[in-house]
Amino acid sequence: MLRKLVEVHPEYATVCKYAICTGQCILLSQQIPEDKFEKELLFMLREKERAKVVERHYKLSARYVGEKKIDLSANGAIANAIIGKAISAVYANHVGASYIDVNSYKENQADIVTMEAIVPKAMRVRITNMEIDVLQVDVRYAVSQSRKLNCLTQLNDLRRVCRDEREYQKRASEQWIGKKVATFYAKGKNVVLKIIGICFNLSVDSDA
């Protein structure tokens, strides 16, 4: 919805860039006139369900509900989302509750990889009968096994052991969709990507 808004009204690009989407609402630093939004937005998502991928169609609408004062006791989730948006300017990759700095990637023995990560939490604490809002930042290390994979090679190997195209597409979808990978090739820097789908009717030399 925000992307469509910026396409039509590029003057709101900066406001939308720093928008915070909580799943139930969109928080903006500046009010955008309600008539600028699409009244309804239809979209489709592919979701993995057991051994198959299901298409679900949704209708989304938005309306302005006014300014909101953030109170930690009532709006802790929103406060955490705002803090997370600010932290993501440095720790750009978000996996679970952790914000990861992929540029701190270090590969150790046995192909074990560590990356610096932090977990921010906004909370209210009571000290000597007085309540204080605090920001807690837990430092941790994300640890994973390094697997340098050539996707094309992996898919070709899988195709050779499958009986037919239907089995190949089914097994490839089960094996890859939903997996998170770190790549060094997206826009020239390290990013964490989630595989959301595989297009089986395209090859590397096809026009996207």
C-alpha positions as CSV (number, residue, x, y, z in Angstrom):
1,M,0.0,0.0,0.0
2,L,2.8,2.4,0.9
3,R,4.7,1.5,-2.3
4,K,1.6,2.3,-4.4
5,L,1.2,5.6,-2.5
6,V,4.8,6.6,-3.3
7,E,4.4,5.7,-7.0
8,V,1.5,8.1,-7.3
9,H,2.7,10.7,-4.8
10,P,6.6,10.7,-4.7
11,E,6.6,13.7,-2.3
12,Y,5.8,11.3,0.5
13,A,8.7,8.9,-0.3
14,T,10.7,10.0,2.8
15,V,7.7,9.7,5.1
16,C,6.9,6.2,3.9
17,K,10.5,5.1,4.0
18,Y,10.5,5.5,7.8
19,A,7.0,4.2,8.3
20,I,6.5,1.5,10.9
21,C,4.2,-1.3,10.1
22,T,3.1,-3.3,13.2
23,G,0.7,-5.7,11.4
24,Q,-2.4,-3.9,12.6
25,C,-1.5,-0.3,12.0
26,I,1.0,2.0,10.1
27,L,2.8,4.6,12.1
28,L,4.0,7.7,10.2
29,S,5.8,10.8,11.4
30,Q,3.6,13.0,9.3
31,Q,-0.1,12.8,8.5
32,I,-0.9,11.9,4.9
33,P,-4.4,13.0,3.7
34,E,-6.7,10.0,3.7
35,D,-7.7,10.6,0.1
36,K,-4.2,9.9,-1.0
37,F,-4.5,6.2,-0.1
38,E,-6.1,3.6,-2.2
39,K,-9.6,2.9,-0.8
40,E,-9.0,-0.8,-1.1
41,L,-5.9,-2.8,-2.1
42,L,-6.2,-6.4,-3.3
43,F,-3.2,-8.6,-3.1
44,M,-2.3,-12.3,-3.2
45,L,0.2,-14.2,-1.0
46,R,1.7,-17.7,-1.5
47,E,2.0,-19.6,1.8
48,K,3.5,-22.9,2.5
49,E,1.0,-25.3,4.1
50,R,2.2,-28.8,4.8
51,A,3.4,-30.3,1.6
52,K,1.9,-27.7,-0.8
53,V,1.9,-24.0,-1.5
54,V,-1.5,-22.3,-1.1
55,E,-2.5,-19.0,-2.7
56,R,-4.6,-16.7,-0.5
57,H,-6.2,-13.5,-1.7
58,Y,-6.7,-10.5,0.7
59,K,-8.4,-7.1,0.7
60,L,-6.7,-4.3,2.6
61,S,-8.1,-0.9,3.5
62,A,-6.7,1.9,5.6
63,R,-8.1,5.0,7.4
64,Y,-6.7,7.8,9.5
65,V,-7.4,7.3,13.3
66,G,-5.5,10.3,14.6
67,E,-2.3,11.0,16.5
68,K,-1.2,8.5,19.1
69,K,0.7,9.1,22.3
70,I,2.8,6.1,23.1
71,D,2.4,4.8,26.6
72,L,4.6,1.8,27.5
73,S,2.1,0.3,29.9
74,A,-0.5,0.1,27.1
75,N,1.5,0.2,23.8
76,G,4.7,-1.7,24.6
77,A,4.6,-3.6,21.2
78,I,4.3,-0.3,19.3
79,A,7.2,1.3,21.3
80,N,9.4,-1.7,20.6
81,A,8.5,-1.5,16.9
82,I,9.6,2.2,16.8
83,I,12.9,1.4,18.6
84,G,13.5,-1.5,16.3
85,K,13.0,0.7,13.3
86,A,15.7,3.1,14.6
87,I,18.1,0.3,15.4
88,S,17.7,-1.2,12.0
89,A,19.5,1.8,10.5
90,V,22.7,0.2,11.8
91,Y,21.7,-3.5,12.3
92,A,19.8,-3.8,9.0
93,N,18.9,-7.5,9.1
94,H,16.1,-8.7,11.4
95,V,15.9,-12.4,12.2
96,G,13.4,-13.2,15.0
97,A,13.9,-10.9,17.9
98,S,17.5,-10.2,16.9
99,Y,18.9,-7.3,14.8
100,I,22.1,-8.6,13.1
101,D,25.1,-6.8,11.7
102,V,26.0,-9.1,8.8
103,N,29.2,-7.2,8.2
104,S,30.6,-8.6,11.4
105,Y,30.5,-12.1,9.7
106,K,33.3,-14.3,11.0
107,E,33.9,-17.9,9.9
108,N,35.6,-20.1,12.4
109,Q,36.6,-23.8,12.5
110,A,34.2,-26.4,11.3
111,D,32.4,-23.9,9.2
112,I,30.8,-22.2,12.2
113,V,29.8,-18.6,11.5
114,T,29.3,-15.9,14.2
115,M,27.7,-12.5,13.7
116,E,27.1,-9.6,16.2
117,A,23.5,-9.1,17.1
118,I,21.4,-7.1,19.6
119,V,17.9,-7.5,21.1
120,P,16.3,-4.2,22.1
121,K,13.4,-4.1,24.6
122,A,11.5,-1.1,25.9
123,M,10.0,-1.6,29.4
124,R,8.9,0.2,32.5
125,V,10.6,-0.6,35.7
126,R,9.9,0.5,39.3
127,I,12.7,1.9,41.4
128,T,12.1,3.1,44.9
129,N,8.4,3.5,44.3
130,M,8.9,5.5,41.1
131,E,8.2,4.1,37.6
132,I,10.8,4.8,34.9
133,D,10.8,3.9,31.1
134,V,14.0,2.2,30.1
135,L,15.6,0.8,27.0
136,Q,17.3,-2.5,27.5
137,V,19.7,-3.7,24.8
138,D,20.9,-7.3,25.1
139,V,24.1,-8.1,23.2
140,R,24.3,-11.6,21.7
141,Y,26.0,-13.5,18.9
142,A,24.1,-15.2,16.1
143,V,25.7,-18.6,15.4
144,S,25.1,-20.7,12.3
145,Q,26.7,-23.2,10.1
146,S,28.3,-21.9,6.9
147,R,27.1,-23.6,3.8
148,K,28.3,-22.2,0.5
149,L,25.7,-23.4,-1.9
150,N,25.3,-22.9,-5.6
151,C,21.5,-23.0,-6.0
152,L,21.5,-24.0,-9.6
153,T,23.8,-27.0,-8.8
154,Q,21.6,-28.0,-5.8
155,L,18.5,-27.9,-8.0
156,N,20.1,-29.9,-10.8
157,D,21.2,-32.5,-8.4
158,L,17.7,-32.8,-7.0
159,R,16.2,-33.0,-10.5
160,R,18.3,-36.0,-11.3
161,V,17.0,-38.1,-8.3
162,C,13.3,-37.2,-8.9
163,R,11.0,-39.4,-11.0
164,D,9.2,-36.6,-12.8
165,E,8.8,-32.8,-12.9
166,R,5.9,-32.9,-10.4
167,E,8.0,-34.6,-7.8
168,Y,10.9,-32.3,-8.5
169,Q,8.9,-29.1,-8.0
170,K,7.3,-30.5,-4.8
171,R,10.6,-31.5,-3.2
172,A,12.3,-28.3,-4.3
173,S,9.5,-26.1,-2.8
174,E,9.6,-28.1,0.5
175,Q,13.4,-27.9,0.7
176,W,13.9,-24.2,-0.1
177,I,10.8,-22.1,0.5
178,G,10.9,-20.4,3.9
179,K,14.6,-20.8,4.4
180,K,16.8,-17.8,5.4
181,V,20.1,-17.3,3.6
182,A,22.9,-14.8,3.9
183,T,24.3,-13.6,0.5
184,F,27.2,-11.4,-0.4
185,Y,25.8,-10.5,-3.8
186,A,22.6,-8.4,-3.3
187,K,23.5,-4.8,-4.0
188,G,27.1,-5.4,-3.2
189,K,26.7,-6.0,0.6
190,N,25.7,-8.7,3.0
191,V,22.0,-9.1,3.5
192,V,19.7,-11.8,4.9
193,L,17.1,-13.1,2.5
194,K,14.1,-15.3,2.9
195,I,13.1,-17.6,0.0
196,I,9.4,-17.0,-0.6
197,G,8.9,-18.9,-3.9
198,I,10.6,-20.6,-6.8
199,C,9.7,-19.9,-10.4
200,F,10.2,-23.1,-12.3
201,N,9.5,-21.8,-15.8
202,L,12.4,-19.3,-15.8
203,S,16.0,-19.9,-16.5
204,V,19.0,-17.7,-15.7
205,D,19.0,-16.3,-19.2
206,S,15.2,-15.6,-19.3
207,D,13.8,-12.1,-19.2
208,A,12.3,-11.6,-15.7
